[in-house]
Amino acid sequence: MKIEQLTAKALEILEFDRYLLAASVGKRAEEIARGASPLVDMDPKVDKFTDIALVEIAEGKIIVTEEV
């Protein structure tokens, strides 16, 4: 799936709150960079941390709250 489609899907899940999406992707990407295992079938050695985080949110693997 293309990044644009993933972003649209993630925004729909987060009620189109772009700030919340950006903050959530950043926080989760940092966790992955520090060694957290991805919750989707992607390799942190190959894929960008932000792409992995975006896919996790778009697929509903990460529950995002206002307390990012």
N, CA, C and O atoms as a DFTB+ gen file, in Angstrom:
272 C
 N C O
     1  1       0.857      -1.175       0.000
     2  2       0.000       0.000       0.000
     3  2       0.904       1.240       0.000
     4  3       1.944       1.255       0.660
     5  1       0.514       2.245      -0.721
     6  2       1.300       3.466      -0.813
     7  2       1.201       4.286       0.465
     8  3       0.230       4.189       1.215
     9  1       2.223       5.088       0.691
    10  2       2.272       5.934       1.895
    11  2       1.053       6.850       1.966
    12  3       0.502       7.064       3.046
    13  1       0.631       7.390       0.831
    14  2      -0.529       8.291       0.820
    15  2      -1.793       7.567       1.290
    16  3      -2.606       8.129       2.024
    17  1      -1.947       6.320       0.860
    18  2      -3.110       5.534       1.271
    19  2      -3.038       5.180       2.753
    20  3      -4.044       5.221       3.461
    21  1      -1.840       4.834       3.213
    22  2      -1.656       4.527       4.635
    23  2      -1.948       5.744       5.496
    24  3      -2.597       5.642       6.537
    25  1      -1.465       6.894       5.053
    26  2      -1.698       8.139       5.793
    27  2      -3.189       8.442       5.866
    28  3      -3.695       8.807       6.928
    29  1      -3.892       8.297       4.758
    30  2      -5.333       8.551       4.736
    31  2      -6.068       7.602       5.680
    32  3      -6.975       8.015       6.402
    33  1      -5.676       6.340       5.669
    34  2      -6.315       5.350       6.550
    35  2      -6.035       5.664       8.021
    36  3      -6.933       5.585       8.860
    37  1      -4.789       6.018       8.325
    38  2      -4.426       6.356       9.702
    39  2      -5.145       7.621      10.163
    40  3      -5.599       7.701      11.304
    41  1      -5.247       8.607       9.276
    42  2      -5.963       9.833       9.632
    43  2      -7.438       9.557       9.911
    44  3      -8.023      10.152      10.816
    45  1      -8.030       8.666       9.144
    46  2      -9.432       8.309       9.379
    47  2      -9.599       7.690      10.763
    48  3     -10.553       7.998      11.478
    49  1      -8.669       6.816      11.134
    50  2      -8.722       6.180      12.453
    51  2      -8.598       7.227      13.561
    52  3      -9.246       7.117      14.602
    53  1      -7.768       8.238      13.332
    54  2      -7.519       9.271      14.346
    55  2      -8.417      10.490      14.176
    56  3      -8.096      11.579      14.653
    57  1      -9.539      10.301      13.495
    58  2     -10.527      11.356      13.292
    59  2      -9.912      12.591      12.645
    60  3     -10.250      13.721      12.998
    61  1      -9.003      12.365      11.693
    62  2      -8.381      13.397      10.871
    63  2      -7.592      14.428      11.668
    64  3      -7.502      15.591      11.275
    65  1      -7.022      13.998      12.787
    66  2      -6.175      14.865      13.611
    67  2      -4.721      14.681      13.155
    68  3      -4.043      13.748      13.587
    69  1      -4.255      15.569      12.291
    70  2      -2.910      15.461      11.725
    71  2      -1.824      15.605      12.792
    72  3      -0.796      14.929      12.738
    73  1      -2.059      16.483      13.752
    74  2      -1.075      16.660      14.826
    75  2      -0.921      15.361      15.612
    76  3       0.198      14.929      15.886
    77  1      -2.023      14.751      15.968
    78  2      -1.984      13.506      16.733
    79  2      -1.286      12.403      15.931
    80  3      -0.530      11.612      16.495
    81  1      -1.534      12.349      14.633
    82  2      -0.877      11.348      13.794
    83  2       0.630      11.583      13.757
    84  3       1.411      10.646      13.921
    85  1       1.035      12.824      13.544
    86  2       2.471      13.132      13.479
    87  2       3.163      12.808      14.798
    88  3       4.248      12.226      14.808
    89  1       2.543      13.180      15.897
    90  2       3.125      12.917      17.211
    91  2       3.192      11.418      17.495
    92  3       4.171      10.932      18.062
    93  1       2.157      10.695      17.104
    94  2       2.104       9.253      17.341
    95  2       3.131       8.500      16.507
    96  3       3.801       7.596      17.006
    97  1       3.253       8.872      15.246
    98  2       4.245       8.235      14.374
    99  2       5.645       8.512      14.913
   100  3       6.481       7.610      14.968
   101  1       5.899       9.752      15.308
   102  2       7.216      10.104      15.842
   103  2       7.567       9.326      17.099
   104  3       8.682       8.824      17.242
   105  1       6.603       9.231      18.009
   106  2       6.855       8.521      19.265
   107  2       7.088       7.036      19.024
   108  3       8.010       6.448      19.590
   109  1       6.257       6.434      18.189
   110  2       6.407       4.999      17.921
   111  2       7.690       4.718      17.132
   112  3       8.357       3.713      17.380
   113  1       8.037       5.587      16.193
   114  2       9.275       5.411      15.426
   115  2      10.487       5.462      16.352
   116  3      11.453       4.724      16.161
   117  1      10.432       6.323      17.337
   118  2      11.522       6.407      18.317
   119  2      11.613       5.111      19.126
   120  3      12.712       4.623      19.391
   121  1      10.483       4.562      19.512
   122  2      10.481       3.295      20.250
   123  2      11.104       2.181      19.408
   124  3      11.887       1.377      19.915
   125  1      10.756       2.139      18.131
   126  2      11.307       1.114      17.238
   127  2      12.808       1.322      17.073
   128  3      13.576       0.359      17.072
   129  1      13.225       2.573      16.934
   130  2      14.650       2.881      16.794
   131  2      15.439       2.435      18.021
   132  3      16.614       2.084      17.912
   133  1      14.803       2.449      19.174
   134  2      15.466       2.045      20.422
   135  2      15.373       0.549      20.681
   136  3      15.818       0.068      21.723
   137  1      14.786      -0.202      19.721
   138  2      14.797      -1.653      19.852
   139  2      13.463      -2.337      20.003
   140  3      13.420      -3.565      20.083
   141  1      12.364      -1.592      20.048
   142  2      11.043      -2.233      20.161
   143  2      10.755      -3.047      18.902
   144  3      11.122      -2.646      17.797
   145  1      10.113      -4.164      19.073
   146  2       9.773      -5.014      17.930
   147  2       8.565      -4.450      17.200
   148  3       7.582      -4.063      17.833
   149  1       8.628      -4.401      15.879
   150  2       7.466      -3.956      15.100
   151  2       6.291      -4.918      15.276
   152  3       6.485      -6.124      15.430
   153  1       5.089      -4.384      15.251
   154  2       3.886      -5.192      15.389
   155  2       3.334      -5.613      14.034
   156  3       2.268      -6.224      13.951
   157  1       4.058      -5.286      12.983
   158  2       3.692      -5.682      11.624
   159  2       4.887      -6.408      11.003
   160  3       5.995      -6.370      11.538
   161  1       4.651      -7.055       9.895
   162  2       5.704      -7.832       9.242
   163  2       6.589      -6.915       8.393
   164  3       6.521      -6.924       7.164
   165  1       7.406      -6.137       9.067
   166  2       8.357      -5.241       8.401
   167  2       9.681      -5.330       9.149
   168  3       9.708      -5.607      10.348
   169  1      10.764      -5.096       8.445
   170  2      12.100      -5.225       9.019
   171  2      12.699      -3.843       9.282
   172  3      12.912      -3.076       8.343
   173  1      12.973      -3.518      10.541
   174  2      13.544      -2.209      10.864
   175  2      14.930      -1.980      10.249
   176  3      15.387      -0.841      10.154
   177  1      15.593      -3.057       9.835
   178  2      16.899      -2.902       9.192
   179  2      16.745      -2.479       7.734
   180  3      17.690      -1.980       7.123
   181  1      15.552      -2.680       7.179
   182  2      15.306      -2.358       5.775
   183  2      14.347      -1.172       5.636
   184  3      14.595      -0.252       4.857
   185  1      13.258      -1.205       6.392
   186  2      12.219      -0.182       6.295
   187  2      12.477       0.972       7.262
   188  3      13.099       0.795       8.309
   189  1      11.992       2.144       6.894
   190  2      12.133       3.311       7.763
   191  2      11.255       3.134       8.997
   192  3      10.158       2.580       8.921
   193  1      11.747       3.605      10.114
   194  2      11.005       3.484      11.368
   195  2       9.651       4.191      11.272
   196  3       8.648       3.693      11.784
   197  1       9.628       5.348      10.616
   198  2       8.372       6.091      10.488
   199  2       7.366       5.345       9.618
   200  3       6.164       5.393       9.879
   201  1       7.850       4.656       8.588
   202  2       6.941       3.869       7.749
   203  2       6.341       2.715       8.537
   204  3       5.152       2.422       8.408
   205  1       7.149       2.070       9.341
   206  2       6.665       0.970      10.176
   207  2       5.603       1.483      11.149
   208  3       4.550       0.865      11.310
   209  1       5.882       2.604      11.789
   210  2       4.932       3.183      12.746
   211  2       3.618       3.553      12.056
   212  3       2.541       3.317      12.602
   213  1       3.707       4.126      10.873
   214  2       2.501       4.509      10.129
   215  2       1.669       3.281       9.779
   216  3       0.445       3.310       9.908
   217  1       2.304       2.219       9.344
   218  2       1.591       0.981       9.014
   219  2       0.925       0.413      10.266
   220  3      -0.221      -0.033      10.208
   221  1       1.626       0.425      11.386
   222  2       1.049      -0.083      12.636
   223  2      -0.216       0.682      13.009
   224  3      -1.210       0.082      13.420
   225  1      -0.179       1.995      12.866
   226  2      -1.349       2.815      13.206
   227  2      -2.478       2.575      12.205
   228  3      -3.633       2.412      12.597
   229  1      -2.148       2.553      10.920
   230  2      -3.166       2.357       9.878
   231  2      -3.845       0.997       9.991
   232  3      -5.028       0.869       9.675
   233  1      -3.115      -0.014      10.436
   234  2      -3.686      -1.352      10.585
   235  2      -4.335      -1.572      11.954
   236  3      -4.846      -2.657      12.231
   237  1      -4.315      -0.561      12.796
   238  2      -4.955      -0.672      14.096
   239  2      -4.153      -1.478      15.119
   240  3      -4.709      -1.913      16.127
   241  1      -2.872      -1.681      14.880
   242  2      -2.037      -2.425      15.809
   243  2      -1.628      -1.576      17.008
   244  3      -1.281      -2.100      18.067
   245  1      -1.675      -0.267      16.829
   246  2      -1.323       0.677      17.884
   247  2      -2.579       1.473      18.229
   248  3      -3.216       2.039      17.340
   249  1      -2.932       1.521      19.482
   250  2      -4.063       2.322      19.928
   251  2      -3.522       3.686      20.347
   252  3      -2.709       3.788      21.265
   253  1      -3.982       4.728      19.665
   254  2      -3.473       6.069      19.919
   255  2      -4.475       6.815      20.785
   256  3      -5.677       6.814      20.522
   257  1      -3.953       7.448      21.819
   258  2      -4.786       8.285      22.684
   259  2      -4.281       9.721      22.605
   260  3      -3.241       9.979      21.999
   261  1      -4.981      10.621      23.188
   262  2      -4.603      12.034      23.177
   263  2      -3.325      12.289      23.964
   264  3      -2.707      13.343      23.811
   265  1      -2.925      11.350      24.794
   266  2      -1.755      11.515      25.671
   267  2      -0.479      11.045      24.998
   268  3       0.242      10.217      25.556
   269  1      -0.190      11.551      23.822
   270  2       1.021      11.154      23.110
   271  2       2.115      11.944      23.657
   272  3       3.258      11.799      23.224
